[in-house]
Amino acid sequence: MRSKRHAVLLMLVLFVVGIMAHALAAGGYLANTKSGKYHISTCRTIKHPNAAHFVSYNTEKECIAAGYVRCKVCFR
């Protein structure tokens, strides 16, 4: 029973890591000039990623240097 739980947990962790890697490869980060927050490009809170108030960045360091703070949803 314990090994099944470990296998399921491992699969879940690998799935989440895969999603994060895909998000970073798909365009990195989107910063919202209205809210002052930056998101992983696939964050569920982004409804219209092509809107004029979103700025694209390749790295998290770029977002921070531009004065944005992390989204609390996609960076849990």
C-alpha positions as CSV (number, residue, x, y, z in Angstrom):
1,M,0.0,0.0,0.0
2,R,2.8,2.4,0.9
3,S,4.7,1.8,-2.4
4,K,1.5,2.7,-4.3
5,R,1.2,6.0,-2.5
6,H,4.8,6.7,-3.2
7,A,4.4,5.9,-6.9
8,V,1.3,8.1,-7.2
9,L,3.1,10.9,-5.4
10,L,6.1,10.6,-7.6
11,M,3.9,10.7,-10.7
12,L,2.2,13.8,-9.4
13,V,5.5,15.5,-8.7
14,L,6.8,14.6,-12.2
15,F,3.6,15.9,-13.8
16,V,3.8,19.2,-12.0
17,V,7.5,19.6,-12.9
18,G,6.6,18.8,-16.5
19,I,3.9,21.5,-16.5
20,M,6.4,24.0,-15.1
21,A,9.0,23.1,-17.7
22,H,6.5,23.4,-20.5
23,A,5.4,26.8,-19.2
24,L,8.9,28.1,-19.1
25,A,9.6,26.7,-22.6
26,A,6.4,28.1,-24.0
27,G,7.3,31.7,-23.3
28,G,8.5,32.1,-19.8
29,Y,6.7,34.8,-17.8
30,L,4.0,37.3,-18.3
31,A,4.0,40.5,-16.2
32,N,0.7,42.4,-15.7
33,T,1.4,46.2,-15.9
34,K,-2.0,46.8,-14.1
35,S,-1.5,44.6,-11.1
36,G,2.3,44.7,-10.8
37,K,2.5,40.9,-10.7
38,Y,4.3,38.4,-12.9
39,H,3.0,34.9,-13.8
40,I,4.1,31.7,-15.4
41,S,2.8,32.0,-18.9
42,T,0.2,29.2,-18.3
43,C,-1.1,30.5,-15.0
44,R,-4.9,29.9,-14.7
45,T,-5.5,33.5,-13.6
46,I,-4.4,34.8,-17.0
47,K,-7.6,35.1,-19.1
48,H,-6.2,37.1,-22.1
49,P,-2.4,36.7,-22.4
50,N,-2.3,38.8,-25.6
51,A,-3.8,41.8,-23.9
52,A,-1.8,45.1,-24.1
53,H,-1.2,45.2,-20.4
54,F,0.9,41.9,-20.4
55,V,4.6,42.1,-21.0
56,S,6.6,39.0,-21.8
57,Y,9.9,38.2,-20.0
58,N,12.2,35.2,-20.4
59,T,13.4,34.9,-16.8
60,E,12.1,35.5,-13.3
61,K,15.1,37.8,-12.6
62,E,14.0,40.1,-15.5
63,C,10.5,40.3,-13.9
64,I,11.9,41.2,-10.5
65,A,14.4,43.7,-11.9
66,A,11.5,45.4,-13.7
67,G,9.7,45.8,-10.3
68,Y,7.1,43.0,-10.5
69,V,6.2,40.6,-7.7
70,R,5.2,36.9,-7.9
71,C,1.6,35.8,-8.5
72,K,0.4,33.9,-5.4
73,V,-1.6,31.4,-7.5
74,C,1.0,30.1,-9.9
75,F,3.9,30.3,-7.4
76,R,2.5,28.3,-4.5
